[in-house]
Amino acid sequence: MSLAPSKLLKIVFGAGLFVILCIGGFTYKHIKSLSETSENVNETFTLRIELENIISNLKDAEIGHRGFLLTHDSLFLKPYQESLQKINSNLIKLDTLIITKKEQRENLDNLKIDISKRFAVFNKSLNIADDKAILSQELLLLLHEGKIRMDRIREDISVMLDFENKLLIENQRKNQKAIGITPLFFYGILIITLVILLMAYAKINKDLAHLKESNEDLEIFKKLTEQAEIVSKSGTWIWYVDENKYRFSDNLYRLFGVEPQSFEANLENFFGVVHKDDREGLGQEINAMIKHEDLPFTTYRVVQPDGTVRHLKAYAKLIEKGFRVKKLLGVTIDVTDEFESFKTIEERNLELERNNKELSDFNYVASHDLQEPLRKIQIFISRLEMEDKDRLSEKGQFYIEKIKSSSARMRMLIEDLLQFSRTSNVDSDFKITNMNMLLEHAKQELYDSIENKNAEIVSDHLPSMEVISFQMEQLFINLISNSMKYSKEDLAPKIEIRYQEVESKTIAVLEKSLYKYHHKISFIDNGIGFEPNYSESIFELFNRLHGKTEYSGTGIGLAICKKIVDNHKGVILAEGQPNVGATFTIYLPFLK
């Protein structure tokens, strides 16, 4: 999973800042080390100078002391006294310089003791300088002791100088090492800084290119959105919740019938274009939107400057995530064409209702008014045949038979048309029905024909199905009677009714079905069959494959079968072979 460019840039910037801080820390530490080394060297030189000054001042004191001993002139005591003060000042400075050096502190203490003893010898020899006896005896001893003390002082100073020399050499070595590393260190810092700058430049350059590409894509998307709004007759708008400000897209102004951005986007100007009859209801919707920060689908009308009334539908949703401020994003669509189409559909539905009523009236006429004169014709023909048949000529009797046959066929045609009309009604309730019972009812309905034809009907057990009972019973009646009607003269009809549950995707005609499973019911007979090229046209209304004199019928029975199967969202297929038989297969959908 790749990081977002902004997040990656933050990481790179953070890493660069961390490296720079580390470099700054290392630089500070390095410079501080150089500074401390330099300070140590300076302290060493200062300490050496003070030690040398002590020797020099001691020599001055010794010269003044000797001069006084030789001349007894108090003028020689002045450099002696000044040297004592200078030595005290030197010791104070040394005390400050070696405050952190424990070993030198011990050496300094020894030096102070030896100097103190040396001046004690000075003072003692000065006190006895006037006594010649003592001069001959003790003074020589004191001068000898003074020499010994002076040698001790030189030895103490030599020890301290040796120690400082070692420190000086060590500090000089460290200083030289630090000075030698410094150019490489700063060069390394420079290289790292340049690398970071180059990385930052490359990243920024890449981001700028990406930003430029994104801006181009956004510009293209903006143009496409504008075109899409024009094509789809829609507009967009934004309500900035916290600021209570609005922004309308250009095409929203066009939906209002005005030029883009021709007035300020606010509610007052917006309500100026809303139809006066819709303002109150829409105002309530807007108030609810402001209160709940949400706008469900709402429709209203606008009146364009030329008087044209347009129907608009609006919807808005609050968007918070990914934005610094709350925004209500809205879409408004021109649904005038949809509204007009809805009105047209309503008018057509009314017309359809009128046609259905007229059809219902026709059914009533067909079932009562048309059949009534037909019954009278058949009654009168029957009476004429019974009472005056012998007085009719042979041709007259022939005509009476023709009238009887035509009136019977007319009655059958009217009944079939009524049956077809009833099967067009799909408002009947679907109920779970025992299909075996419906099949038995159909066989009872056709009992006389089955007996006369000596037909054999073999059936698998059928499951209960959700169907329109009377239509499904009529389907069984029509298919069984069709098989018996087109049976062979010299062979008793045999009809096999087979059932199977099938998966829709395994059947070619059901591959696009929304149902996963179908009931498959097959009616297989041993009749005269038909040519395979008639397998589709056989279900057309009034279509007959044989002449009226060969087989009776109106050509409506199989059309009724197809209508019933269509009402059940199923499929019916026919297969036939001449003189072999026919197979009618029904597929009815179900949920498992």
N, C-alpha and C positions, 0 to 999 in steps of 0.2 A: 504494500500500500504506500503510495508516494505522498510526501508532505505537500501541503499547499504552498504556493510561491511565497506568500506573505509570511507564513510560519517559518519556512526555510530561511528567508532573509533575516528574520528575527534571531534565529539560531546562529546564523553566520555572524550577524552583528554582535550578538552576545559573546560568541567565542572570540571574535576580534577584540572586543572591549576587555575581555578577561586576559587575553594575551598581552594587550597593551599595558594593563594594570600590573601583570606579572613582570613585564619588561621594566616598567617604571620602578617596581619594588626592587628588582635586581640592580637596576642602575643606581638607585638611592643607596642600597647596601654597598655597592662597589665604590661609589664616590665617598661614602662615609668611611669605608675601610681605608681608602687613600688619604682621606683627611686625618683619620686617627694616626696612620703611619707617619704622616708629615708632622703632626703635633708631637708624636713620640720623638722623632728626630730633633725637632726644635727644642723639646725639653732636655734631651741628652746634651745638645750643644750648650744650652743655657746652664745646665748643671756643671758641665766641664769648665765653663767660664768662671762660675762661682767658686769651684774648687781651686782653679788656678789663681783666682783673686785672693782666696784665703792664704795660699802659699806666698803670694806676692806681699800681702799685708803682714804676714808673719815675718817675712824677711825685713820689711820696713820697720816693724816693731823691734826686731833683733838689732838692726842697724842703729836705731835710736837708743836702744838699751846699751849697746856697746859704746856708742859715742858719749853717753852720760857717764858710764863707768870710767872712761878714759879721761874725760875733760871735766867731769863734775859740773858741766854747764847744763842748766835746766832747759836750754833751747832744744836739746836733743830729746827731751821728754814729750814735746808737742807731737812729733810724728809717731812716737810710741802710743800716745793717747788716741790719736786719730786712727791708727792701725787697729787698736782694740775696738773702737766703735765700728769700723768697717767690717772687721771679722764678725762681730755680732750680727750686723746687717746681712752678711753673707750666709751665716748659719740660719737666720730666719728664712731667707729665700730658699736655701736648700731644704729646710723643713717643709716648705710649701711644695717644692718640686717632687719630693719623694714620698708624698703622703700615702700613695697607693702601693709603694714598693717596700715590702716587709724586710727583705734582706738588706736593702740600702738603709732602712730605718735603723737597724742594728749597727751598721757601719757608721752612720752619722752620730749615733749615741757615743760610740767609742771615740769618734773624732772630737766630739764636744768635750768629753772627759780629758782627752790628751791635751787639747788646747787650753782647757781650764787649768790643768796641772802645769802646762808650760808657762802660762801667765802668772801662776802662783810662784814658780821659780823666778820669773822676771821680778815680781814684786819683792820677793825675799832678797834677791841680790841687790835691788835698789836700796832696800832698807839698811843693808850693811855696807853700802858703797863707801861711807865715810870712815869706817873703822879699818885702818891699815893692817892691824893684826889679823882681824877676821878676813880681810882681803887676801892676806897671804895664806890663810888656812882654808876658811869655808868658801870663799868666793870662787876659788878654783874648782872646788867640789860642785858648787852651784852651776858654774859655767859648764862643767862636764855633764852635770845632770840635764842642764838646758839643751845641750847638744843631743843627749839621748832622747829627750822629749820631742825635740824638733824632728829627729829621725822617725820617732813613732808617728808623729803627725803626717810626715811625708808618706810613711807606709800606709796609714789609714786613707789618706787621699789617693794614693796609688791603687789601693783595693777598690775604692769607690770609682775611680776612673776606669779601672779594668772592667768592673761590672757594667758601667755605662758604655764602654767601648763594645762589649759583647751585645748589649741592647742596641747600640747604634748599628753594629754590623747586621744584626737580625732584622731590625727595622728597615735598613737600607735594602737588604735582600727582599723583604716583603714589598717594599716600595717599588723596587725594580721589577719584581714579578707582576705586581699590580699594574705598573706602567706598561709592561710588555703585553699584558692581557687586554688592557683598555682599548687599544685600536681594534683588535679582533672582536671584542665584546660589542663595541659600538657599531662595527661593520655588520656583525650578526644581527643586531637590533635593526639596523637600516634595511638589511635583506628581508627580515621577517615583516617589518612594516610595509615594505614594498609589495611583498607577496600578499599580505592582507589587503592592501589597497587595490592590487590587481584583481584579487578574488572579489572584493566588493564591487569594483568597477565592472567586472564580467557579469556578476549577478545582477547589478543594477541595470546594465545594458540589456541583459537577457529579459529582465522584468519589464523594462521599457518597451522592448520589441513585442513581448507578450501582451503588454498593456495596449500597445498600438494595434496589434492584431485583434485583441478583445474589443477595443473601441470600434474598429472597422466592422467586426461581427455584430456589435451592438447597433451600429449605424444601419447595417444591412437588415438586422432584425427589426429595427424601428421602421424602416421603409416597408418591409414585408408586413409588419403589423398594421401599418397605415393602409396598405393595399388590401390586407385581409379584412379590415374594418369596412372599407368601401365595398368590397365584394359581398361580404356577409351582412351589409347594412347594419353595422353595429358601431358603438362608440364606447370609450372607457372614461372613467373618472376616478378621482382620488379625493378622499376626505382626510385631511391631516387632523387627527382627533385632538391632540393637545393644543394646536394653534387655531383650530376651528376654521381652517381654510380649505378651499376646494380648487381642483384643477380639472379642466375638461379637455379631452382630446379633440383634434381638429374635426374628426368625422362626427363627433357628438354634436358639434355646432351645425354640421350639414344636416343631421337628422332633425334639428330644430328649424331647418330651412334658412339658415343665415350663414354668412361667411365665417370661416374659422377665426376664433379669438376676437369676434366683433363686439363682445361685451364681457365684463368681468365675471369670472366664475364664482357666483354666490347664489344662495337660495332665493334671494329676492328677484334677481334677474331670471333665474330658472323658472320660478312660478309665473313669471310674465308670459312664458310661452305655453304653459300648461292649460289645457281646456278648462274653462271656468267650472264646468260641472264635475271635474275630477279633482279640483284643488283641495277641497275639504278632506276627502278620503286620502289623497296622497299626502296632505299635510300631517294627518294622523300617523301615516306610515313613516314619514320623515322624523316626526317627534319620537316615535318608538325606536327608530334607528339611532338617534342621538342619545337616547336613554340607555339602550341595550348594546350599542356599538355593533349592530348587525341589521342587515336588510334582507328579508326573505323575498322570494319572487313576488313582484308587484307589477301591475299593468296600469297604464294611464294613457291619455291622449294629449297630443300637442297640436297647436294650431300654427301652421307656418304663415309667414307674412302674406302669401298669396291666397290664404284662406283654406289651403289643403289641410285636412285632418289626418294625422298619422297615429297609429296605435303603437306604443312602445312598451317593452317589458324590461324591467331592471332587476338586478341582483347584486349584492355586495357582501364581502367577507372581510373580517378584520385580520390583518397580517401584523404580527408582532416580532416573530423570530427572524433574525437576520437583519433587522432594521433598527436604527437608533431611536426612531419615533414611531408611535402607533399610526397605522394607516388603514383606512377602510378602502379596499380596492373594489370598484364597481364596474359592471358591464351593462350596457343598455342596448337592446336589440329592437330593430324595426320589425314588428310582427303584423304589419298591416296586411300583407299578402296572406299570411297565415289566418288572420282574422277573417279576411274576405273568403278564403277557401273554407273556413269553418262555417261561415254563413251559407256558402254554396252547398256544403255537405248537409247542413241542416235542412236546406230547401229540398235537396235530393232525397233526404231521409223522409221528409214529409210526403214527397211525391211517391217514394217507394211504399210508404204506409198506405197511401191512396191506392196504389196499384195492387198491393196485397189485399186491401179491402175489396177492390174490384175483382181480384182473382177469387177471393173467398165468396163473393157474390156469385161469380161464375160457377164455382163449385156447387154452390147451393142450387143454381139454375140447372147445372148438369145433373145433379143428383135427384132433383125433383121435377123441374119443369120440362127438361128434355126427356127424361125417362117416362114421364106420364103419358105423353102422346105416343111414345114408342110402345108402351104397354097396351094402349088402346088399339094400336095397329095390330099387335100380335093377337089381342083378344078377338078383334073383328075378323082377322084372317082365320083364326081357329074356328070361329062360328061359321064362317063361309065354307070352310073345309068340311065341317060336320053336317051342315044343313044343305048345301047346294053343290057338293063335290060331284055328285053323279050327273048334275045338269051342266056341268062345265065341260068344255071341250078338252081334248087332250092338251092343246096349247095353253088353255086357261089354267089347267092343273099344273102345268110346267111353270107358268108365271107365279102361281101361288107358292110353289116350292122355293122359287127364287126370292120372293118377298120374305118368306119365313127365314131363309138362310141369311138374307141381308139384314133383317131386323135383329136376328140373334147376334150377328157379328157386330151390329151397331151397339147393342146392349153391352157386349163384351168390351168394345172399344171405350164406351163411356165409363164403365167400371174400372178399366185399366188406367184411363186418364185420371180418374178420381184417386186411384191408388197412388199414381205417380205424384199427384199434387200433394197428397198427404205425406209422402216420404220426403218432400222438399222442406217440411217443417222440422227444424232441428231444435226447437225450443222444449221438446219433451225431455223429461228427466231421465238421466242415466242411473240405472240401479243395478246392484249385484244380482244377477239372475242365473238360475240353473239352466244351462244351455241344453241339457239332455231333455228337460221337460218341454222346452220350446220345440225341440226336434220331434218329440212325441205328439205335440199338438199339431204340428205341420203334417205329420203322417196321418193323424186322425182326419184332418181336413181333406186329405187326398185319398181317403180310404177306398172310395168306390173306384177311382182310377187305378189304384194299386192292385185291387182285386181283379178288375177287368183285364189288366195287362199281365197279371200274375208276376208282378215285379218283386224283386228281392232287394231289400235295403239292409246293408251291413254297416255298422257304425262303431267307431272307437268311443271310449268314454270321454265326454267333453267336460272341461272344468267350468266353474262358475265365472261369469265375466260381467263387467260393468257395461251394460248395453241399454238401448231403447227396446223393450221387450217386443212390442207388436211389430216393429220394423224388422227385427232379427227373425221373428217367426215368419214374416212375409218373405224374407230372403230365402229361408229354407224351403218354403212352399214353392216359390218360383223356380229355384234350381232343381228341385226334385221333379216338378211337373215338366220342366224343360227337358230333362233327361228321358222321361217317359214319353213325351211327345215325339222326340226324334229317335225313338228306339227302332230296331230292325223288326220287320214284319214276322219273320220266321224264328225270332229269338226273344225269349223273355228278358225284359230289362233287368240289369243288375247294377245297383248303385252302391259304391263304397264311399263311406264318409270317414276320412282319416284325420287325426289330430296330431300336431307336433308343436312343441315350444321351441322357437328359433331365436338366435342372436341376430340382431338387425344387420350388423356389419358383414354377416356371411351371405346375405341375399343382395343381389345386384340392385334391385329396385328399391331397397330399403337403406342403402349406404348413407344417404343424406338425412335419414329420419332422426328426429330429436329423441326418439324412444330407443332404449337399448334392447328391448325384447319385444317379440310379436307372437300372437297366437296364429298358427297356420292350420286352416281347415280346408281340406281338399275334397271335392265331389268328383268321383271318377265313375264314368258309365261305359257301357259296351254298345252304345248306339251307332248311328250312322256317321257321327263325327262331322268335321268340316275342314275346308282347306286352311292351312296355317296362315295364309295372308289375310284371313278374315278375323284374326285373333283380337284385333283392336276395334274394328268397325262393328263387331257383333254387339257391342254395348251401346251403340247409337240409337237414339229414339226413332221408332218406326222402321228400323232397318231389319229386313228379312232376307235370309239366304235362300229361301225356297218360295215357290208360288203359293197363292192362296188355296188353290185346288189340291196341292200336295199335302200341306200341313196347315192346320188351323192356327190362329193366333193374330195378334195385332202388332207385334214388333215392339212392344213396350216392356215386356217382362224382364228382360236382361238389363234394360236401361234403368228399371226400378231397382234391380240388384245393385248396379253400380252406384246409384244415388244413395242407397242405404249404407253401403260400405264407405262412401265418401263422408256421409254424416258421422260415421264412427272413426274418421281420420285414418281409414285403412286403405288397402289396395286389393283389387280383384283382377285376376289374370285368367285368360282362357287359352287352352292348348287343344288342338284337335288333329286327328288323322282320319281321312275319309275311310268309311267302313270298318274303322277300328274303335273309335269312341272319342269322347271329349273329357277334358279335365278342367274344372273350374277351381282355382285356388284363391282363398281369401286370407289376407294378413290383417289382423287387428292388433293395434298397439296396446301395451299395458306396462305398468310400473311394477318392478319386482322388489 
